[in-house]
Amino acid sequence: MKKLPVLLLMLGLGFSSCLWPAPARAWGFFGHRLLNRLAVYTLPPELLPFYKANIDYLTQNATRPDSRRMVVPTEAPRHFLDVDAYGDSALTRHGRGLPRAYADAVARAGGEDSLLRHGIVPWHIVAMQSQLTAAFRARDTDRILRLSADLGHYVADACVPLHTTRNYNGQFTNQRGIHALWESRLPETQAADYDLLTGPAPYLARPADAAWAAVARAHAAVDSVFAMERAVTREMPEDRKYSFEQRGRQTVRVYSREFSRAYHRRLGGQVERQMRYAARLIGSFWYSAWVDAGQPDLSQLPQQPSAQEQARLAAEEKAAAGAPEKVVAGHEE
């Protein structure tokens, strides 16, 4: 019975979306939308009605930052941080650790281009949090919703182990494709059995610390992500590791459901735990921005995005859809 609400949320997404081709980067089409949707239910009574009224907006636009990667060259670095590019002490607060202040990090890296090369997700989360707080202070419905949807995406990305390593797609260890396996294929095939219910979102007195803690937690799981895939691969012949499925009009090669289940079991529910953690953390960032803005009465705001905002989003979506596929700086799978 604990999992029934999650199943209902997945139906709210349109469960058939699980069968669509999902981008390998981020949590995929299905995962990002589910996480933003789950985050709404972690909010306190003062925020819940406003966010619940816009749950479809927050769900549908959860993947917008990935679409922007096709048209905005500086977008990709906002989704990851190559912790291993900086050595074992990268996540410590002192000494050789990465500076928490963005300007200091740029100076340490020898320029912004050098910093962008290995990703900026924790710094960008902090910047987005500040912008969302300002939007709450301004009581700007359009900006609150737009920034909430985007911030949810970046917070979720910070919770993905493969967003914290240069070997983001197993390209250095002969495990190419592991990115899509961990964060798209497993949620697509296993989420109906996940327990994704979580407690209420807590207030974050230090949002920057929370962003860096998410990266550290994700990075701590990197070794097991690769080791467990190797272990399952050794036990399963290739004709059982992969299968073919119909996606729309195409037949595509995917990790088999048998291999996905075996990998999920070997990971001990790691993806499930990270999704639960990410959903609550997204809610915490939303809630904390509202508190830091002075807890404005959201019932006095327009409860839906404006016509202008809807038109802007439609134009942005059209531009992204028409953009040619191209490799930009960042984790491209």
C-alpha positions as CSV (number, residue, x, y, z in Angstrom):
1,M,0.0,0.0,0.0
2,K,3.0,2.3,0.6
3,K,3.7,2.3,-3.1
4,L,0.2,3.0,-4.3
5,P,0.6,6.9,-4.2
6,V,3.8,6.6,-6.3
7,L,2.0,4.5,-8.8
8,L,-0.8,7.1,-9.0
9,L,1.8,9.8,-9.5
10,M,3.3,7.7,-12.4
11,L,-0.1,7.5,-13.9
12,G,-0.4,11.2,-13.6
13,L,2.8,11.5,-15.6
14,G,1.3,9.3,-18.3
15,F,2.9,6.0,-17.6
16,S,3.3,5.4,-21.3
17,S,6.1,8.0,-21.1
18,C,8.2,5.3,-19.6
19,L,8.3,3.6,-23.0
20,W,9.4,6.7,-24.9
21,P,13.1,7.0,-25.9
22,A,14.7,8.9,-23.0
23,P,17.8,11.0,-23.3
24,A,20.8,9.3,-21.7
25,R,21.8,12.4,-19.9
26,A,20.2,13.5,-16.6
27,W,17.5,11.3,-15.1
28,G,15.9,10.9,-18.5
29,F,12.5,12.1,-19.6
30,F,10.6,9.9,-17.1
31,G,12.9,10.4,-14.1
32,H,13.1,14.1,-14.0
33,R,9.4,14.6,-14.4
34,L,8.6,12.1,-11.7
35,L,11.1,13.8,-9.3
36,N,9.6,17.3,-9.7
37,R,6.2,15.8,-9.3
38,L,7.1,13.9,-6.1
39,A,8.8,17.0,-4.7
40,V,5.5,18.9,-4.7
41,Y,4.1,16.5,-2.1
42,T,7.0,17.3,0.3
43,L,6.0,20.9,0.7
44,P,4.2,22.4,3.8
45,P,0.6,23.6,3.7
46,E,1.6,27.2,2.9
47,L,3.2,26.2,-0.4
48,L,1.4,23.0,-1.4
49,P,-1.8,24.6,-2.9
50,F,0.2,26.9,-5.2
51,Y,2.6,24.1,-6.3
52,K,-0.1,21.5,-6.6
53,A,-2.1,23.9,-8.9
54,N,0.9,24.0,-11.1
55,I,2.1,20.4,-10.8
56,D,1.6,19.7,-14.5
57,Y,3.7,22.7,-15.4
58,L,6.5,21.7,-13.0
59,T,6.3,18.1,-14.4
60,Q,6.3,19.0,-18.1
61,N,9.1,21.5,-17.8
62,A,11.4,19.4,-15.6
63,T,13.3,18.4,-18.7
64,R,13.6,21.9,-20.2
65,P,17.3,22.4,-19.1
66,D,18.3,19.4,-21.2
67,S,16.5,20.8,-24.2
68,R,18.5,24.0,-23.8
69,R,21.7,22.1,-24.2
70,M,21.0,21.9,-27.9
71,V,20.8,25.7,-28.3
72,V,22.8,27.3,-25.4
73,P,26.5,26.4,-25.4
74,T,27.0,27.3,-21.8
75,E,24.1,25.1,-20.5
76,A,25.9,21.7,-20.4
77,P,28.4,22.5,-17.5
78,R,25.4,23.3,-15.3
79,H,24.5,19.7,-15.0
80,F,27.6,18.0,-13.6
81,L,30.9,18.3,-11.7
82,D,33.9,16.1,-12.5
83,V,35.0,15.7,-8.9
84,D,37.8,13.3,-9.9
85,A,39.3,15.9,-12.1
86,Y,40.4,17.8,-9.0
87,G,41.9,15.0,-6.9
88,D,40.9,13.2,-3.7
89,S,40.5,16.4,-1.6
90,A,38.2,18.1,-4.1
91,L,35.1,17.9,-1.8
92,T,36.9,19.0,1.5
93,R,36.1,22.4,2.8
94,H,39.7,23.5,3.3
95,G,43.2,23.1,1.8
96,R,43.0,21.6,-1.7
97,G,39.2,21.5,-1.7
98,L,37.2,23.3,-4.3
99,P,36.2,26.8,-3.2
100,R,32.5,27.2,-2.4
101,A,32.4,30.7,-3.8
102,Y,32.1,30.8,-7.5
103,A,34.5,33.7,-8.0
104,D,37.1,31.9,-5.9
105,A,36.6,28.7,-7.9
106,V,37.2,30.6,-11.2
107,A,40.4,32.1,-9.8
108,R,41.6,28.7,-8.5
109,A,40.9,27.1,-12.0
110,G,42.7,29.8,-13.8
111,G,39.7,31.2,-15.6
112,E,36.0,30.5,-16.1
113,D,36.5,28.4,-19.2
114,S,38.7,26.0,-17.2
115,L,36.1,25.7,-14.5
116,L,33.3,25.1,-17.0
117,R,35.2,22.3,-18.6
118,H,34.6,20.1,-15.6
119,G,31.1,21.3,-14.6
120,I,29.6,23.7,-12.2
121,V,26.4,22.1,-10.9
122,P,26.7,22.9,-7.1
123,W,27.6,26.5,-7.8
124,H,24.7,26.8,-10.3
125,I,22.2,25.3,-7.8
126,V,23.2,28.1,-5.4
127,A,22.8,30.7,-8.0
128,M,19.4,29.3,-9.0
129,Q,18.3,29.3,-5.4
130,S,19.2,32.9,-5.0
131,Q,17.1,33.7,-8.2
132,L,14.1,31.8,-6.9
133,T,14.3,33.6,-3.6
134,A,14.2,36.9,-5.5
135,A,11.3,35.7,-7.6
136,F,9.3,34.9,-4.4
137,R,10.2,38.4,-3.0
138,A,8.9,39.9,-6.2
139,R,5.8,37.8,-6.1
140,D,6.3,36.9,-9.7
141,T,4.4,33.8,-10.5
142,D,6.0,33.2,-13.9
143,R,9.5,33.4,-12.6
144,I,8.7,31.3,-9.5
145,L,7.4,28.5,-11.6
146,R,10.1,28.7,-14.3
147,L,12.9,28.7,-11.7
148,S,11.3,26.0,-9.6
149,A,11.1,23.7,-12.6
150,D,14.7,24.4,-13.6
151,L,16.1,24.2,-10.1
152,G,14.5,20.8,-9.6
153,H,16.3,19.6,-12.6
154,Y,19.8,20.7,-11.5
155,V,19.3,19.4,-7.9
156,A,18.3,16.0,-9.3
157,D,21.4,16.0,-11.6
158,A,23.6,16.6,-8.5
159,C,22.2,13.4,-7.0
160,V,23.4,11.2,-9.9
161,P,26.8,9.5,-9.4
162,L,27.7,9.6,-13.1
163,H,27.3,13.4,-13.0
164,T,30.3,13.5,-10.7
165,T,33.0,11.7,-12.8
166,R,34.9,12.2,-16.0
167,N,34.1,8.5,-16.8
168,Y,30.4,9.6,-17.0
169,N,29.4,7.0,-19.6
170,G,31.9,4.2,-18.9
171,Q,34.0,5.3,-21.9
172,F,37.2,4.8,-20.0
173,T,36.3,1.4,-18.6
174,N,34.7,-0.4,-21.6
175,Q,31.2,0.2,-20.0
176,R,29.8,2.6,-22.5
177,G,26.1,3.0,-22.1
178,I,26.1,2.7,-18.3
179,H,24.8,6.3,-18.0
180,A,21.5,5.5,-19.6
181,L,21.4,2.2,-17.8
182,W,21.7,3.7,-14.3
183,E,19.5,6.8,-14.6
184,S,17.1,6.0,-17.4
185,R,16.7,2.3,-17.9
186,L,16.5,1.4,-14.2
187,P,13.8,4.0,-13.3
188,E,11.9,3.2,-16.5
189,T,11.7,-0.6,-15.7
190,Q,11.8,-0.6,-11.9
191,A,10.1,2.5,-10.6
192,A,6.7,0.8,-10.2
193,D,8.3,-1.2,-7.4
194,Y,10.2,1.7,-5.8
195,D,9.1,3.1,-2.5
196,L,9.6,6.8,-3.2
197,L,7.5,8.2,-0.4
198,T,9.5,10.6,1.8
199,G,9.0,12.9,4.7
200,P,8.3,16.7,4.5
201,A,11.0,18.9,3.0
202,P,13.2,20.5,5.7
203,Y,14.4,24.1,5.6
204,L,18.0,24.5,4.4
205,A,19.8,27.0,6.6
206,R,22.9,26.6,4.3
207,P,21.7,25.8,0.7
208,A,25.3,25.7,-0.6
209,D,26.2,23.0,1.9
210,A,23.2,21.0,0.8
211,A,24.2,21.2,-2.8
212,W,27.8,20.1,-2.1
213,A,26.6,17.4,0.2
214,A,24.4,16.0,-2.6
215,V,27.4,15.9,-5.0
216,A,29.5,14.2,-2.3
217,R,26.9,11.6,-1.6
218,A,26.5,10.9,-5.3
219,H,30.3,10.7,-5.9
220,A,30.7,8.2,-3.0
221,A,28.5,5.8,-5.0
222,V,30.6,6.0,-8.3
223,D,32.8,2.9,-7.6
224,S,29.8,0.7,-6.9
225,V,28.0,1.9,-10.0
226,F,30.8,0.6,-12.2
227,A,31.8,-2.5,-10.1
228,M,28.2,-3.9,-9.9
229,E,27.8,-3.5,-13.7
230,R,31.0,-5.4,-14.3
231,A,29.9,-8.1,-11.8
232,V,26.5,-8.6,-13.5
233,T,28.1,-8.5,-17.0
234,R,30.5,-11.3,-16.0
235,E,27.5,-13.5,-15.0
236,M,25.3,-12.8,-18.0
237,P,26.1,-13.6,-21.7
238,E,25.6,-10.7,-24.1
239,D,22.6,-12.2,-25.8
240,R,20.8,-11.9,-22.4
241,K,22.4,-8.5,-21.5
242,Y,20.7,-6.7,-24.4
243,S,17.3,-7.0,-26.0
244,F,15.3,-5.1,-28.7
245,E,12.2,-3.1,-28.0
246,Q,9.8,-1.1,-30.1
247,R,10.0,2.6,-29.4
248,G,7.4,4.4,-31.6
249,R,8.3,3.3,-35.1
250,Q,11.8,2.3,-34.3
251,T,13.2,-1.0,-33.0
252,V,16.1,-0.1,-30.6
253,R,18.7,-2.1,-28.7
254,V,18.4,-1.7,-25.0
255,Y,19.6,-3.3,-21.8
256,S,17.4,-6.3,-21.2
257,R,14.8,-6.3,-18.4
258,E,16.6,-9.3,-17.0
259,F,20.0,-7.5,-16.9
260,S,18.3,-4.4,-15.5
261,R,16.7,-6.3,-12.7
262,A,19.9,-8.1,-11.9
263,Y,21.8,-4.8,-11.8
264,H,19.1,-3.2,-9.6
265,R,19.4,-6.0,-7.1
266,R,23.2,-5.9,-7.1
267,L,23.1,-2.2,-6.4
268,G,20.9,-2.8,-3.4
269,G,18.3,-0.3,-4.3
270,Q,20.8,2.5,-4.9
271,V,18.8,4.3,-7.7
272,E,15.6,4.1,-5.6
273,R,17.4,5.7,-2.6
274,Q,18.9,8.5,-4.7
275,M,15.5,9.2,-6.3
276,R,13.9,9.4,-2.9
277,Y,16.7,11.7,-1.6
278,A,16.5,13.9,-4.7
279,A,12.7,14.4,-4.5
280,R,12.9,15.6,-0.9
281,L,16.0,17.8,-1.6
282,I,14.2,19.5,-4.5
283,G,11.3,20.3,-2.2
284,S,13.7,21.6,0.4
285,F,15.3,24.0,-2.0
286,W,11.9,25.3,-3.1
287,Y,10.7,25.6,0.5
288,S,13.9,27.3,1.7
289,A,13.8,29.9,-1.1
290,W,10.2,30.8,0.0
291,V,11.3,31.1,3.7
292,D,14.3,33.2,2.8
293,A,12.0,35.5,0.8
294,G,10.0,36.3,3.9
295,Q,7.3,33.6,3.4
296,P,5.0,35.6,1.0
297,D,1.3,34.6,0.9
298,L,1.2,32.7,-2.4
299,S,-2.6,32.6,-2.3
300,Q,-2.5,36.3,-3.3
301,L,-0.6,35.5,-6.5
302,P,-1.9,34.5,-9.9
303,Q,-2.2,30.7,-9.6
304,Q,-1.3,29.9,-13.2
305,P,1.5,31.0,-15.5
306,S,0.6,33.9,-17.8
307,A,-0.2,33.7,-21.4
308,Q,3.1,35.4,-22.2
309,E,5.0,32.8,-20.2
310,Q,3.2,30.0,-22.0
311,A,4.0,31.6,-25.4
312,R,7.7,32.0,-24.3
313,L,7.9,28.4,-23.3
314,A,6.3,27.3,-26.6
315,A,8.9,29.3,-28.6
316,E,11.7,27.9,-26.5
317,E,10.5,24.4,-27.1
318,K,10.2,25.0,-30.8
319,A,13.7,26.4,-31.0
320,A,15.1,23.4,-29.2
321,A,13.2,20.9,-31.3
322,G,14.6,22.5,-34.5
323,A,18.1,22.7,-33.3
324,P,20.6,20.2,-34.9
325,E,22.2,17.6,-32.7
326,K,25.6,18.9,-31.7
327,V,28.3,18.1,-29.2
328,V,28.8,21.0,-26.7
329,A,31.1,21.2,-23.7
330,G,30.0,18.7,-21.1
331,H,28.8,15.2,-20.5
332,E,27.4,13.9,-23.8
333,E,26.4,10.3,-23.8
